[in-house]
């Protein structure tokens, strides 16, 4: 089933108000995600908020591709979520207070399924859904660790 939920979480030793400014700035995604090479806000958008549209350049091995996203949920100190036009999936980061700081949850949801175009690319070039999902979960763990590093050591 294409509606498989992928999810990873990590506890960060900082309150949500310190995690939020880092995780909510999607322009920083290339710092953490092993797949995202660049993220740029689309023309006419200057701030990251609900309705903001952006473009990602992604890579996997020798493959590179562009995706277009729109922020569909944006609740300060709580959640940011964006839908990717090409594959219909929604990526989100949810912040929950935790006794040791913040539980940061990253999810990939597919409430409308995954687009036929994306399914075909996954099967043909990404090793199939199971292999690609495992790669996505590994990448999510790396992304969360990168965000935690940026929160705890902001340089």
Backbone as CSV, one residue per row, in Angstrom:
resi,resn,N_x,N_y,N_z,CA_x,CA_y,CA_z,C_x,C_y,C_z
1,UNK,0.843,-1.195,0.000,0.000,0.000,0.000,0.877,1.244,0.000
2,UNK,0.560,2.219,-0.814,1.354,3.427,-0.924,1.192,4.370,0.255
3,UNK,0.206,4.164,1.097,-0.045,5.086,2.199,0.812,4.770,3.418
4,UNK,1.880,4.015,3.220,2.758,3.669,4.320,3.276,4.917,5.013
5,UNK,3.160,4.908,6.325,3.687,5.991,7.139,5.127,5.650,7.506
6,UNK,6.033,6.560,7.212,7.415,6.420,7.663,7.625,7.439,8.769
7,UNK,8.301,7.025,9.842,8.445,7.922,10.979,9.700,7.587,11.759
8,UNK,10.370,8.643,12.215,11.517,8.527,13.112,11.395,9.634,14.148
9,UNK,11.942,9.398,15.332,11.929,10.439,16.358,13.231,10.438,17.127
10,UNK,13.499,11.585,17.751,14.721,11.774,18.514,14.433,12.785,19.618
11,UNK,14.949,12.545,20.809,14.828,13.510,21.897,16.047,14.431,21.844
12,UNK,15.780,15.724,21.843,16.822,16.744,21.811,16.810,17.458,23.163
13,UNK,17.970,17.615,23.756,18.081,18.232,25.086,17.989,19.748,24.984
14,UNK,16.847,20.213,24.507,16.560,21.648,24.384,15.046,21.800,24.310
15,UNK,14.508,22.915,24.812,13.054,23.112,24.759,12.590,23.391,23.328
16,UNK,11.296,23.160,23.048,10.771,23.404,21.702,11.089,24.796,21.154
17,UNK,11.107,25.818,22.000,11.371,27.178,21.514,12.783,27.326,20.946
18,UNK,13.717,26.430,21.335,15.073,26.437,20.750,15.154,25.549,19.514
19,UNK,14.337,24.518,19.466,14.350,23.595,18.322,13.616,24.218,17.134
20,UNK,12.510,24.897,17.401,11.649,25.429,16.351,12.368,26.307,15.319
21,UNK,13.157,27.300,15.712,13.778,28.162,14.693,14.685,27.384,13.729
22,UNK,15.252,26.308,14.198,16.124,25.499,13.341,15.279,24.652,12.396
23,UNK,14.355,23.880,12.954,13.595,22.927,12.149,12.607,23.614,11.204
24,UNK,12.125,24.789,11.566,11.103,25.440,10.741,11.681,26.196,9.541
25,UNK,12.987,26.354,9.475,13.588,27.041,8.330,13.979,26.009,7.278
26,UNK,13.024,25.678,6.406,13.250,24.623,5.420,14.421,24.913,4.486
27,UNK,14.832,26.175,4.409,15.993,26.508,3.568,17.261,25.850,4.095
28,UNK,17.243,25.406,5.341,18.408,24.750,5.938,18.401,23.235,5.736
29,UNK,17.367,22.692,5.109,17.250,21.247,4.936,18.503,20.600,4.312
30,UNK,19.171,21.244,3.359,20.375,20.615,2.795,21.491,20.384,3.820
31,UNK,21.459,21.091,4.936,22.460,20.876,5.982,22.292,19.516,6.646
32,UNK,21.075,18.971,6.627,20.794,17.763,7.387,20.385,16.578,6.550
33,UNK,19.606,16.804,5.521,19.063,15.702,4.733,20.115,15.162,3.773
34,UNK,20.325,13.848,3.757,21.297,13.283,2.825,20.817,13.324,1.367
35,UNK,19.545,13.633,1.140,19.004,13.642,-0.213,18.821,15.051,-0.777
36,UNK,18.592,16.036,0.082,18.316,17.396,-0.384,19.635,18.143,-0.591
37,UNK,19.844,18.610,-1.817,21.060,19.340,-2.173,20.866,20.843,-1.974
38,UNK,19.684,21.351,-2.323,19.394,22.770,-2.118,17.891,22.961,-1.963
39,UNK,17.538,24.015,-1.217,16.140,24.404,-1.033,16.072,25.913,-1.213
40,UNK,15.172,26.339,-2.098,14.993,27.775,-2.346,13.510,28.107,-2.311
41,UNK,13.213,29.226,-1.650,11.826,29.698,-1.673,11.512,30.158,-3.085
42,UNK,10.310,29.904,-3.542,9.904,30.294,-4.890,9.670,31.796,-4.942
43,UNK,9.671,32.331,-6.145,9.471,33.770,-6.365,8.198,34.226,-5.660
44,UNK,8.300,35.361,-4.988,7.158,35.924,-4.284,7.061,35.507,-2.831
45,UNK,7.906,34.572,-2.400,7.892,34.119,-1.013,9.207,34.510,-0.354
46,UNK,9.084,35.229,0.770,10.283,35.680,1.466,10.412,35.078,2.855
47,UNK,9.308,34.559,3.390,9.303,33.973,4.730,8.771,32.558,4.671
48,UNK,9.191,31.768,5.645,8.685,30.410,5.778,7.464,30.466,6.687
49,UNK,6.303,30.127,6.104,5.029,30.142,6.835,4.033,29.313,6.039
50,UNK,2.836,29.135,6.558,1.806,28.383,5.843,1.601,29.004,4.460
51,UNK,1.563,28.154,3.446,1.358,28.615,2.078,2.637,28.897,1.307
52,UNK,3.767,28.980,2.004,5.042,29.224,1.311,5.337,28.075,0.361
53,UNK,5.775,28.437,-0.833,6.163,27.442,-1.838,7.670,27.485,-2.021
54,UNK,8.239,26.305,-2.301,9.687,26.219,-2.430,10.063,25.131,-3.427
55,UNK,11.324,25.148,-3.817,11.863,24.170,-4.762,13.064,23.488,-4.119
56,UNK,13.117,22.174,-4.212,14.260,21.388,-3.749,15.001,20.800,-4.940
57,UNK,16.293,20.747,-4.835,17.099,19.915,-5.741,17.567,18.749,-4.893
58,UNK,17.306,17.540,-5.362,17.604,16.316,-4.617,18.584,15.460,-5.402
59,UNK,19.250,14.551,-4.685,20.133,13.611,-5.373,20.123,12.269,-4.655
60,UNK,20.401,11.248,-5.426,20.556,9.886,-4.926,21.538,9.211,-5.865
61,UNK,22.735,8.955,-5.376,23.768,8.418,-6.264,24.048,9.420,-7.371
62,UNK,23.960,8.971,-8.594,24.198,9.854,-9.734,22.937,10.561,-10.216
63,UNK,21.796,10.201,-9.652,20.528,10.821,-10.066,20.326,12.156,-9.360
64,UNK,19.787,13.125,-10.073,19.375,14.400,-9.503,17.993,14.743,-10.044
65,UNK,17.176,15.372,-9.209,15.844,15.772,-9.639,15.365,16.954,-8.802
66,UNK,14.375,17.629,-9.324,13.777,18.802,-8.692,12.386,18.427,-8.177
67,UNK,12.042,18.940,-6.979,10.680,18.798,-6.471,10.177,20.168,-6.034
68,UNK,8.866,20.280,-5.980,8.211,21.533,-5.604,7.326,21.274,-4.397
69,UNK,7.495,22.088,-3.367,6.741,21.880,-2.141,5.943,23.100,-1.727
70,UNK,4.972,22.852,-0.869,4.183,23.925,-0.275,3.943,23.587,1.189
71,UNK,4.149,24.566,2.057,3.921,24.353,3.479,2.412,24.314,3.712
72,UNK,1.946,23.183,4.254,0.505,22.975,4.450,0.088,23.052,5.912
73,UNK,1.043,22.922,6.837,0.770,23.119,8.267,1.963,23.861,8.856
74,UNK,1.667,24.865,9.683,2.727,25.675,10.285,2.213,26.218,11.610
75,UNK,2.597,25.559,12.685,2.186,25.967,14.027,3.454,26.200,14.839
76,UNK,3.735,27.445,15.151,4.979,27.835,15.817,5.218,26.991,17.074
77,UNK,6.459,26.517,17.195,6.929,25.689,18.309,6.264,24.318,18.363
78,UNK,5.521,23.954,17.312,4.769,22.687,17.363,4.919,21.832,16.101
79,UNK,4.657,22.397,14.890,4.680,21.558,13.690,4.882,22.382,12.428
80,UNK,5.660,21.800,11.518,5.747,22.281,10.147,5.566,21.057,9.256
81,UNK,4.752,21.210,8.219,4.524,20.113,7.276,4.449,20.686,5.868
82,UNK,5.002,19.943,4.913,4.938,20.394,3.529,4.618,19.233,2.611
83,UNK,3.852,19.557,1.570,3.431,18.565,0.572,4.287,18.739,-0.670
84,UNK,4.782,17.619,-1.185,5.595,17.628,-2.401,4.677,17.335,-3.594
85,UNK,4.677,18.257,-4.528,3.781,18.193,-5.685,3.974,16.933,-6.515
86,UNK,5.214,16.566,-6.787,5.490,15.477,-7.725,5.079,14.102,-7.209
87,UNK,5.199,13.865,-5.904,4.881,12.522,-5.411,3.686,12.479,-4.459
88,UNK,3.131,13.648,-4.132,1.950,13.805,-3.297,2.196,13.550,-1.812
89,UNK,3.406,13.263,-1.386,3.635,12.949,0.026,3.724,14.220,0.860
90,UNK,3.452,14.069,2.141,3.568,15.165,3.104,4.669,14.792,4.094
91,UNK,5.665,15.662,4.161,6.745,15.532,5.141,6.434,16.473,6.294
92,UNK,6.659,16.032,7.520,6.393,16.904,8.656,7.420,16.703,9.760
93,UNK,7.529,17.748,10.567,8.313,17.723,11.795,7.372,18.163,12.906
94,UNK,7.252,17.339,13.931,6.379,17.608,15.067,7.246,17.706,16.314
95,UNK,7.058,18.770,17.082,7.800,18.994,18.317,6.881,18.752,19.500
96,UNK,7.308,17.887,20.402,6.545,17.587,21.614,7.432,17.845,22.821
97,UNK,6.955,18.607,23.816,7.750,18.772,25.030,8.052,17.409,25.650
98,UNK,9.243,17.279,26.197,9.709,16.033,26.809,10.459,16.419,28.081
99,UNK,10.463,15.569,29.072,11.145,15.898,30.336,12.619,16.233,30.130
100,UNK,13.214,15.728,29.069,14.620,16.013,28.787,14.789,17.082,27.712
101,UNK,13.701,17.682,27.236,13.778,18.723,26.216,12.626,18.638,25.239
102,UNK,12.907,18.135,24.037,11.906,18.064,22.971,12.006,16.733,22.247
103,UNK,10.866,16.087,22.061,10.825,14.944,21.152,10.526,15.518,19.773
104,UNK,11.439,15.302,18.830,11.253,15.754,17.457,10.920,14.539,16.609
105,UNK,9.753,14.585,15.972,9.271,13.484,15.149,9.277,13.939,13.690
106,UNK,9.881,13.142,12.828,9.792,13.394,11.388,8.927,12.305,10.786
107,UNK,7.979,12.730,9.935,7.069,11.779,9.285,7.026,12.014,7.784
108,UNK,6.805,10.920,7.083,6.426,11.003,5.676,5.103,10.277,5.569
109,UNK,4.071,11.032,5.219,2.733,10.476,5.080,2.343,10.515,3.608
110,UNK,1.470,9.603,3.232,0.954,9.595,1.865,-0.560,9.415,1.909
111,UNK,-1.285,10.422,2.421,-2.730,10.264,2.580,-3.481,10.099,1.257
112,UNK,-2.895,10.572,0.163,-3.512,10.412,-1.159,-2.820,9.317,-1.961
113,UNK,-1.999,8.521,-1.300,-1.165,7.556,-2.001,0.057,8.273,-2.566
114,UNK,0.829,7.559,-3.321,2.013,8.126,-3.969,1.725,8.184,-5.455
115,UNK,2.102,9.279,-6.062,1.770,9.497,-7.474,2.301,8.361,-8.354
116,UNK,1.582,8.035,-9.419,2.054,7.002,-10.346,3.456,7.320,-10.883
117,UNK,3.723,8.573,-11.168,5.045,8.998,-11.649,6.124,8.616,-10.634
118,UNK,5.891,8.931,-9.366,6.870,8.630,-8.327,6.996,7.125,-8.094
119,UNK,5.893,6.413,-8.133,5.955,4.943,-7.982,6.812,4.338,-9.076
120,UNK,6.631,4.808,-10.307,7.411,4.288,-11.432,8.903,4.566,-11.249
121,UNK,9.249,5.776,-10.849,10.665,6.111,-10.616,11.257,5.266,-9.495
122,UNK,10.486,5.067,-8.432,10.960,4.266,-7.305,11.245,2.835,-7.742
123,UNK,10.334,2.258,-8.502,10.520,0.879,-8.955,11.654,0.754,-9.973
124,UNK,11.774,1.724,-10.858,12.737,1.637,-11.948,14.153,2.048,-11.545
125,UNK,14.258,3.115,-10.721,15.582,3.686,-10.462,16.027,3.653,-9.001
126,UNK,15.126,3.372,-8.073,15.471,3.453,-6.657,15.469,2.105,-5.949
127,UNK,15.402,1.030,-6.689,15.481,-0.294,-6.085,14.179,-0.858,-5.573
128,UNK,13.063,-0.201,-5.869,11.764,-0.672,-5.401,11.357,0.023,-4.103
129,UNK,10.075,-0.101,-3.767,9.535,0.626,-2.620,10.181,0.234,-1.304
130,UNK,10.347,-1.052,-1.052,10.918,-1.472,0.232,12.337,-0.941,0.407
131,UNK,13.137,-1.032,-0.631,14.514,-0.537,-0.575,14.514,0.975,-0.389
132,UNK,13.662,1.668,-1.135,13.623,3.123,-1.048,13.084,3.578,0.311
133,UNK,12.071,2.895,0.841,11.553,3.241,2.164,12.637,3.078,3.228
134,UNK,13.429,2.003,3.138,14.529,1.802,4.092,15.542,2.937,3.975
135,UNK,15.824,3.362,2.749,16.731,4.485,2.523,16.156,5.771,3.121
136,UNK,14.841,5.977,2.967,14.190,7.160,3.525,14.269,7.153,5.052
137,UNK,14.039,6.005,5.680,14.113,5.917,7.138,15.528,6.212,7.636
138,UNK,16.517,5.690,6.952,17.905,5.984,7.311,18.177,7.482,7.168
139,UNK,17.703,8.062,6.078,17.880,9.490,5.848,17.166,10.332,6.897
140,UNK,15.994,9.878,7.346,15.262,10.595,8.387,16.065,10.598,9.689
141,UNK,16.671,9.469,10.028,17.503,9.410,11.238,18.684,10.370,11.125
142,UNK,19.297,10.426,9.958,20.414,11.357,9.739,19.939,12.806,9.825
143,UNK,18.776,13.074,9.271,18.218,14.431,9.307,17.962,14.866,10.750
144,UNK,17.329,14.008,11.539,17.052,14.353,12.934,18.345,14.578,13.718
145,UNK,19.339,13.742,13.488,20.620,13.915,14.175,21.270,15.237,13.771
146,UNK,21.162,15.598,12.501,21.715,16.867,12.038,21.007,18.057,12.657
147,UNK,19.702,17.977,12.759,18.933,19.068,13.380,19.334,19.184,14.855
148,UNK,19.434,18.051,15.543,19.849,18.083,16.946,21.214,18.726,17.094
149,UNK,22.136,18.375,16.219,23.470,18.987,16.246,23.418,20.479,16.059
150,UNK,22.581,20.951,15.149,22.463,22.390,14.889,21.826,23.119,16.081
151,UNK,20.895,22.464,16.756,20.255,23.083,17.924,21.250,23.156,19.083
152,UNK,21.977,22.079,19.318,22.855,22.006,20.482,24.200,22.698,20.279
153,UNK,24.608,22.860,19.023,25.880,23.535,18.717,25.637,24.494,17.550
154,UNK,24.998,25.646,17.819,24.561,26.539,16.736,25.677,27.273,15.998
155,UNK,26.877,27.237,16.494,28.044,27.893,15.855,27.729,29.268,15.426
